[in-house]
Amino acid sequence: MRTSVIKWAFVALLSATAAGLQPGQAHAQFANPRNPAFGAFQPAFNSTAFANPNFRINPNLSLQQAAFNTAVLGQSLRQIPPVAFLNQGLGTGSLINSPFGGFGGGFGGFGGGFGNSLAADGFGGYGGYNPYTGGYYDPYSSALFGVADIVNSQGKFLISNEQSWLMHEQQKQARIETRRKLFDEYRYEKENTPSAQELRERDQKTLYRRSITNPPTNEILSGDSLNTLLDHLTKMQSSGARGPSVPLDESTLRQVNVRPDGRSGNIGLLKNLGNLKWPQPLQAAEYDKERKQLEEYLPMVVKQASDQGVDPGTLNAIREDVEKLQDRFSGNVNDLGTGRYIEGKRFLNALDEAVQALGQQDATNYFNHKYEAKGKTVAELVNYMKEKGLRFAPSVAGEESAYRGLHQALVAYDANLTQVATKDAGDSGKTKE
């Protein structure tokens, strides 16, 4: 159908153009002879330009003839349906691409010039709009486009909604995964964190290894290493371990101080019936008053403790004198050397612990030989200390050698028990095999 329309439009245009270009009597009145003064082109009288404004018109034509030709061409174009020019140019569209190749070739200038002028310029006087070369308006396209936009928007909404639910589920899964990781971390830390009992056992093992491998002297003199070895030996003997006996010197044990488990105080400085051996720093004249009072009260108090009990008034007077000595001696720290200060301070601390022991209800046991280290061998000493619930107390001045000797004896006996226990374990393993 499109081909027939194009053919018909081409024939009509060709006929009208041929007829219109022939001059007739009816149009003779439009003839206007040339003006010899200006030749073929005469500008308007009110124009200052001498350029030809009608550059597409043959300069040999008169103005009336050119207007007539344009009118005839317009009437011919009016006979062509607009659909013939739909989305096509007059020169470059349906007419040029029509099967009538002669028109496309012969009138190439006309089709290309005039057609393109119509398509692009819209006849030049319509502000660029050409009603014949514009797009074809479909009254149903807008509705279809609207429906398509609605469907597209609905699809996007559904997709966004599903994506939102997916992100929500992913967030829930992430929370569950986080809780699982927290629980696994808690379980891991709980399984790998030692309990309080395990920490105590580890500390005991550490102290034990420290006590049997040349501990510092102060740990021996304070009784800490001795008590650690005592605990280990008590545990081994309770399990039935026995080893070669290690003898003990009785004079050595008399110089070792003991006290009930969990108690403070140390009676060691008063074991010599309260007769004190004052160190040189405390023999200065400024300490004479307190020193003489203590030399008077202490033997009396020790005697009371050995018989029936200590008089509270006398004990309070002793405590006041000890406190005064502590304060005055500490105030003179800058006048004393380091060694002298340590010597005097150690004596005063031991005196203070002795006064604490005298103030206990069972202070009599310190002097009736109940709170005392006894045993001819280390094994007997361990059993006695366990039965009486005693622990080793710190040493006082002059007892250092006794504490070192006892420590060596305990270490030797511990090595014997360990060797026997290891041998028994090996023999037990061979028997099972």
C-alpha positions as CSV (number, residue, x, y, z in Angstrom):
1,M,0.0,0.0,0.0
2,R,2.8,2.3,0.9
3,T,4.3,1.8,-2.6
4,S,1.0,2.7,-4.3
5,V,0.7,5.9,-2.3
6,I,4.2,6.9,-3.2
7,K,3.6,6.2,-6.9
8,W,0.4,8.2,-6.9
9,A,2.0,11.1,-5.1
10,F,4.8,11.1,-7.6
11,V,2.4,11.2,-10.6
12,A,0.3,14.0,-9.1
13,L,3.3,16.1,-8.3
14,L,4.8,15.6,-11.7
15,S,1.6,16.5,-13.5
16,A,0.9,19.6,-11.4
17,T,4.4,20.9,-11.8
18,A,4.4,20.4,-15.5
19,A,1.0,22.1,-15.9
20,G,1.9,25.0,-13.6
21,L,5.2,25.8,-15.2
22,Q,3.5,26.4,-18.6
23,P,2.6,30.1,-19.0
24,G,-1.0,30.9,-20.0
25,Q,-3.3,33.7,-20.9
26,A,-5.0,33.5,-17.6
27,H,-1.8,34.3,-15.9
28,A,-0.4,36.8,-18.3
29,Q,-1.4,39.6,-16.0
30,F,1.4,38.5,-13.7
31,A,4.0,39.2,-16.4
32,N,6.3,42.0,-15.7
33,P,9.0,43.1,-18.1
34,R,12.5,43.3,-17.1
35,N,13.9,46.6,-15.9
36,P,16.9,47.3,-18.1
37,A,18.4,49.5,-15.4
38,F,18.7,46.8,-12.8
39,G,18.8,43.7,-15.0
40,A,17.2,40.5,-13.6
41,F,17.4,41.5,-9.9
42,Q,15.8,44.6,-8.3
43,P,16.0,44.9,-4.6
44,A,13.2,46.5,-2.6
45,F,13.2,50.2,-2.5
46,N,13.5,50.3,1.3
47,S,16.3,47.7,1.3
48,T,20.0,48.6,1.8
49,A,21.2,45.1,0.8
50,F,21.9,44.4,-2.9
51,A,22.1,40.6,-2.3
52,N,19.4,38.4,-3.8
53,P,17.2,37.2,-0.9
54,N,15.5,34.6,-3.2
55,F,18.7,32.6,-3.8
56,R,16.8,29.5,-4.9
57,I,14.8,31.4,-7.6
58,N,16.1,31.6,-11.2
59,P,17.5,35.2,-11.5
60,N,16.0,35.4,-15.0
61,L,12.4,35.0,-13.6
62,S,10.3,38.0,-12.7
63,L,8.9,38.3,-9.2
64,Q,5.4,37.7,-10.4
65,Q,6.4,34.5,-12.3
66,A,8.3,33.1,-9.3
67,A,5.3,33.7,-7.0
68,F,3.0,32.1,-9.6
69,N,5.2,29.0,-9.8
70,T,5.4,28.7,-6.0
71,A,1.6,28.9,-5.7
72,V,1.1,26.2,-8.3
73,L,3.7,24.0,-6.5
74,G,1.8,24.5,-3.2
75,Q,-1.5,23.6,-4.8
76,S,0.1,20.4,-6.2
77,L,1.6,19.5,-2.8
78,R,-1.8,19.9,-1.1
79,Q,-3.1,17.1,-3.3
80,I,-0.6,14.6,-1.7
81,P,-1.8,12.9,1.5
82,P,0.4,13.7,4.6
83,V,0.9,9.9,5.1
84,A,3.1,9.9,2.1
85,F,5.6,12.1,3.9
86,L,5.3,10.2,7.3
87,N,8.8,10.0,8.8
88,Q,10.1,10.7,5.3
89,G,11.6,13.8,3.6
90,L,10.1,14.9,0.3
91,G,13.4,14.6,-1.5
92,T,15.2,12.0,0.6
93,G,12.2,9.9,1.8
94,S,9.5,8.1,0.0
95,L,9.8,9.9,-3.3
96,I,13.5,9.5,-3.8
97,N,13.4,5.9,-2.5
98,S,10.4,5.1,-4.6
99,P,10.6,2.6,-7.5
100,F,10.6,5.5,-9.9
101,G,14.3,5.9,-10.0
102,G,14.1,8.5,-12.8
103,F,12.5,11.0,-10.4
104,G,15.0,10.3,-7.7
105,G,17.8,10.7,-10.2
106,G,16.5,13.4,-12.5
107,F,15.0,15.6,-9.8
108,G,17.8,14.9,-7.3
109,G,18.4,18.6,-6.9
110,F,14.7,19.3,-6.5
111,G,14.2,16.3,-4.0
112,G,17.4,17.0,-2.1
113,G,17.1,20.8,-2.0
114,F,13.4,21.4,-1.8
115,G,12.5,18.3,0.2
116,N,15.3,18.8,2.7
117,S,14.3,22.4,3.0
118,L,10.7,21.4,3.8
119,A,11.8,18.7,6.2
120,A,14.4,20.8,8.0
121,D,13.2,24.4,7.7
122,G,9.4,23.8,7.7
123,F,9.0,26.2,4.7
124,G,11.1,28.8,6.6
125,G,8.1,30.8,7.8
126,Y,6.6,28.4,10.3
127,G,9.2,28.8,13.0
128,G,10.9,25.4,12.2
129,Y,7.7,23.3,12.5
130,N,6.5,21.3,9.5
131,P,3.1,19.8,9.8
132,Y,3.8,17.3,7.0
133,T,7.2,16.0,8.0
134,G,6.5,15.7,11.8
135,G,6.1,12.4,13.7
136,Y,2.9,10.5,13.3
137,Y,0.7,10.8,16.4
138,D,-0.8,7.6,17.8
139,P,-3.6,8.2,20.2
140,Y,-3.1,4.8,21.8
141,S,0.6,5.0,22.4
142,S,0.4,7.3,25.4
143,A,-2.0,4.9,27.2
144,L,0.3,2.0,26.4
145,F,3.3,3.9,27.6
146,G,1.5,4.8,30.8
147,V,0.5,1.1,31.4
148,A,4.0,0.0,30.7
149,D,5.4,2.6,33.2
150,I,2.9,1.3,35.8
151,V,3.8,-2.3,35.3
152,N,7.5,-1.4,35.4
153,S,7.1,0.5,38.6
154,Q,5.1,-2.4,40.1
155,G,7.9,-4.7,39.2
156,K,10.5,-2.5,40.7
157,F,8.5,-2.2,43.9
158,L,8.2,-6.0,44.2
159,I,11.9,-6.5,43.5
160,S,12.8,-3.8,46.1
161,N,10.4,-5.4,48.6
162,E,11.9,-8.9,48.1
163,Q,15.4,-7.4,48.4
164,S,14.4,-5.8,51.7
165,W,13.1,-9.1,53.1
166,L,16.3,-10.8,51.9
167,M,18.5,-8.2,53.7
168,H,16.3,-8.6,56.8
169,E,16.9,-12.4,56.8
170,Q,20.6,-11.9,56.2
171,Q,20.7,-9.6,59.3
172,K,19.0,-12.3,61.4
173,Q,21.4,-14.9,60.2
174,A,24.3,-12.6,61.0
175,R,23.0,-12.1,64.5
176,I,22.7,-15.8,65.0
177,E,26.2,-16.3,63.7
178,T,27.5,-13.7,66.1
179,R,25.8,-15.3,69.1
180,R,27.2,-18.7,68.0
181,K,30.7,-17.2,67.8
182,L,30.3,-15.5,71.2
183,F,29.2,-18.8,72.7
184,D,32.1,-20.7,71.1
185,E,34.5,-18.1,72.4
186,Y,33.1,-18.3,75.9
187,R,33.3,-22.1,75.9
188,Y,36.9,-21.9,74.5
189,E,37.9,-19.4,77.2
190,K,36.2,-21.4,79.9
191,E,37.9,-24.7,78.9
192,N,41.3,-23.0,78.7
193,T,41.1,-20.8,81.8
194,P,42.5,-22.6,84.8
195,S,40.2,-22.9,87.8
196,A,41.1,-21.5,91.3
197,Q,42.2,-25.0,92.4
198,E,44.4,-25.4,89.3
199,L,46.0,-22.0,90.0
200,R,46.7,-23.0,93.6
201,E,48.2,-26.3,92.5
202,R,50.3,-24.6,89.9
203,D,51.5,-22.1,92.5
204,Q,52.4,-24.9,94.9
205,K,54.4,-26.7,92.2
206,T,56.2,-23.5,91.4
207,L,57.0,-22.8,95.0
208,Y,58.1,-26.4,95.5
209,R,60.5,-26.3,92.6
210,R,61.8,-23.0,93.9
211,S,62.2,-24.4,97.4
212,I,64.3,-27.4,96.4
213,T,66.6,-25.5,94.0
214,N,68.6,-23.0,96.1
215,P,66.0,-20.5,97.1
216,P,67.0,-17.1,98.3
217,T,68.2,-16.9,101.9
218,N,65.4,-14.6,103.0
219,E,62.8,-17.2,102.0
220,I,64.6,-19.8,104.1
221,L,64.9,-17.5,107.1
222,S,61.3,-16.4,106.9
223,G,60.2,-20.0,107.0
224,D,58.4,-20.0,103.6
225,S,60.7,-22.5,101.9
226,L,60.6,-24.8,105.0
227,N,56.8,-24.7,105.0
228,T,56.6,-25.5,101.3
229,L,58.8,-28.6,101.7
230,L,56.8,-29.5,104.8
231,D,53.6,-29.5,102.8
232,H,55.1,-31.6,100.0
233,L,56.6,-34.2,102.4
234,T,53.3,-34.4,104.4
235,K,51.4,-35.2,101.2
236,M,53.9,-37.8,100.1
237,Q,54.0,-39.5,103.5
238,S,50.2,-39.5,103.7
239,S,50.2,-41.4,100.4
240,G,52.4,-44.1,101.9
241,A,55.8,-43.0,100.6
242,R,58.7,-43.9,102.7
243,G,62.4,-43.4,102.2
244,P,65.8,-43.5,103.9
245,S,65.7,-41.5,107.2
246,V,67.6,-38.2,107.5
247,P,68.6,-37.5,111.1
248,L,68.2,-34.1,112.8
249,D,70.3,-32.4,115.5
250,E,68.3,-31.6,118.6
251,S,70.2,-28.3,119.2
252,T,69.3,-27.3,115.7
253,L,65.6,-27.9,116.3
254,R,65.6,-25.9,119.5
255,Q,66.6,-22.8,117.4
256,V,63.8,-23.3,114.9
257,N,60.6,-21.3,115.7
258,V,57.1,-22.7,115.2
259,R,53.6,-21.5,115.7
260,P,50.1,-22.8,115.1
261,D,48.8,-22.8,111.5
262,G,47.1,-19.6,110.6
263,R,48.5,-17.6,113.5
264,S,50.7,-14.5,113.6
265,G,53.4,-13.7,116.1
266,N,56.7,-15.3,116.9
267,I,58.0,-16.1,120.4
268,G,61.5,-16.8,119.1
269,L,63.1,-13.6,120.6
270,L,61.8,-14.5,124.1
271,K,62.9,-18.2,124.2
272,N,65.9,-17.2,126.3
273,L,63.6,-16.3,129.3
274,G,63.2,-12.8,128.0
275,N,66.8,-11.8,128.2
276,L,67.3,-9.7,125.1
277,K,70.5,-9.1,123.2
278,W,70.0,-5.6,121.9
279,P,71.8,-4.8,118.6
280,Q,74.2,-1.9,118.6
281,P,72.0,0.6,116.8
282,L,69.5,0.3,119.7
283,Q,72.1,0.7,122.4
284,A,72.3,4.5,121.9
285,A,71.5,6.7,124.9
286,E,68.3,8.1,123.4
287,Y,66.7,4.6,123.6
288,D,67.8,4.0,127.3
289,K,64.4,4.7,128.9
290,E,62.3,2.3,126.8
291,R,65.1,-0.3,126.6
292,K,65.5,-0.4,130.4
293,Q,61.8,-0.7,131.0
294,L,61.5,-3.6,128.5
295,E,64.5,-5.4,130.2
296,E,62.5,-5.2,133.4
297,Y,59.1,-6.2,132.1
298,L,59.9,-9.0,129.6
299,P,61.5,-11.6,132.0
300,M,58.5,-11.1,134.3
301,V,56.0,-11.5,131.6
302,V,57.7,-14.7,130.3
303,K,57.6,-16.1,133.8
304,Q,53.9,-15.3,134.0
305,A,53.2,-17.0,130.6
306,S,55.1,-20.1,131.7
307,D,52.9,-20.4,134.9
308,Q,49.4,-19.2,134.4
309,G,49.1,-16.2,132.1
310,V,50.3,-12.7,131.3
311,D,49.1,-9.6,133.2
312,P,47.2,-7.4,130.8
313,G,48.5,-4.1,132.4
314,T,52.1,-5.2,132.1
315,L,51.6,-6.4,128.5
316,N,50.1,-3.0,127.6
317,A,53.1,-1.2,129.1
318,I,55.4,-3.4,127.0
319,R,53.4,-2.6,123.8
320,E,53.7,1.2,124.5
321,D,57.5,1.0,124.9
322,V,57.9,-1.1,121.7
323,E,55.8,1.4,119.7
324,K,57.9,4.4,121.1
325,L,61.1,2.6,120.0
326,Q,59.7,1.9,116.6
327,D,58.7,5.5,116.0
328,R,61.9,7.0,117.4
329,F,64.1,4.6,115.5
330,S,62.3,5.2,112.2
331,G,62.7,9.0,112.7
332,N,66.4,8.6,112.9
333,V,66.6,6.7,109.6
334,N,68.6,9.5,108.0
335,D,71.3,9.4,110.7
336,L,71.8,5.6,110.4
337,G,73.4,3.7,107.6
338,T,71.5,1.1,105.6
339,G,73.0,-1.9,107.4
340,R,72.5,-0.4,110.8
341,Y,68.9,0.5,110.1
342,I,68.1,-3.0,108.8
343,E,69.7,-4.6,111.8
344,G,67.8,-2.5,114.3
345,K,64.5,-2.7,112.3
346,R,64.6,-6.5,112.1
347,F,65.1,-6.7,115.9
348,L,62.2,-4.4,116.6
349,N,59.9,-6.3,114.2
350,A,60.8,-9.6,116.0
351,L,60.1,-8.0,119.4
352,D,56.7,-6.8,118.1
353,E,55.9,-10.4,117.0
354,A,56.9,-11.7,120.3
355,V,54.6,-9.3,122.1
356,Q,51.8,-10.5,119.8
357,A,52.4,-14.1,120.7
358,L,52.3,-13.2,124.4
359,G,48.9,-11.6,124.0
360,Q,47.4,-14.9,122.6
361,Q,45.3,-17.1,125.0
362,D,47.5,-20.2,124.5
363,A,50.8,-18.2,125.0
364,T,51.7,-20.7,127.7
365,N,52.2,-23.5,125.1
366,Y,55.2,-21.6,123.7
367,F,57.0,-22.1,127.1
368,N,55.8,-25.6,128.1
369,H,57.3,-27.2,125.0
370,K,54.0,-27.9,123.2
371,Y,54.6,-25.4,120.4
372,E,58.0,-26.7,119.6
373,A,59.8,-28.6,116.7
374,K,60.5,-32.2,117.7
375,G,61.8,-35.3,116.0
376,K,65.0,-37.2,115.7
377,T,64.6,-37.6,111.9
378,V,62.9,-35.5,109.2
379,A,60.1,-38.1,108.9
380,E,59.3,-37.8,112.7
381,L,59.4,-34.0,112.5
382,V,57.0,-34.0,109.6
383,N,54.6,-36.3,111.4
384,Y,54.8,-34.2,114.6
385,M,54.2,-30.9,112.8
386,K,51.1,-32.4,111.1
387,E,49.7,-33.8,114.3
388,K,50.1,-30.6,116.3
389,G,49.0,-28.3,113.4
390,L,52.3,-26.3,113.5
391,R,54.1,-24.3,110.9
392,F,57.6,-22.9,110.8
393,A,57.9,-19.3,112.0
394,P,60.6,-16.8,110.9
395,S,64.0,-16.9,112.5
396,V,65.5,-14.3,114.7
397,A,69.1,-13.0,114.9
398,G,71.5,-15.9,115.6
399,E,69.3,-18.7,114.2
400,E,70.3,-18.4,110.6
401,S,72.6,-21.5,110.6
402,A,69.9,-23.6,112.2
403,Y,67.4,-22.7,109.5
404,R,69.8,-23.4,106.7
405,G,70.7,-26.8,108.2
406,L,67.0,-27.8,108.5
407,H,66.4,-26.7,104.9
408,Q,69.1,-29.0,103.7
409,A,67.8,-31.9,105.7
410,L,64.3,-31.4,104.3
411,V,65.6,-31.2,100.7
412,A,67.6,-34.4,101.2
413,Y,64.6,-36.4,102.6
414,D,62.4,-35.0,99.8
415,A,64.8,-36.3,97.2
416,N,64.9,-39.7,98.8
417,L,61.1,-40.0,98.8
418,T,60.9,-38.8,95.2
419,Q,63.4,-41.4,94.1
420,V,61.6,-44.2,95.9
421,A,58.2,-43.1,94.5
422,T,59.7,-43.0,90.9
423,K,61.2,-46.5,91.3
424,D,58.0,-47.9,92.7
425,A,56.0,-46.4,89.8
426,G,58.5,-48.0,87.3
427,D,58.3,-51.4,89.0
428,S,54.5,-51.2,89.0
429,G,54.5,-50.5,85.2
430,K,56.8,-53.5,84.5
431,T,54.5,-55.8,86.6
432,K,51.5,-54.8,84.6
433,E,53.3,-55.5,81.4
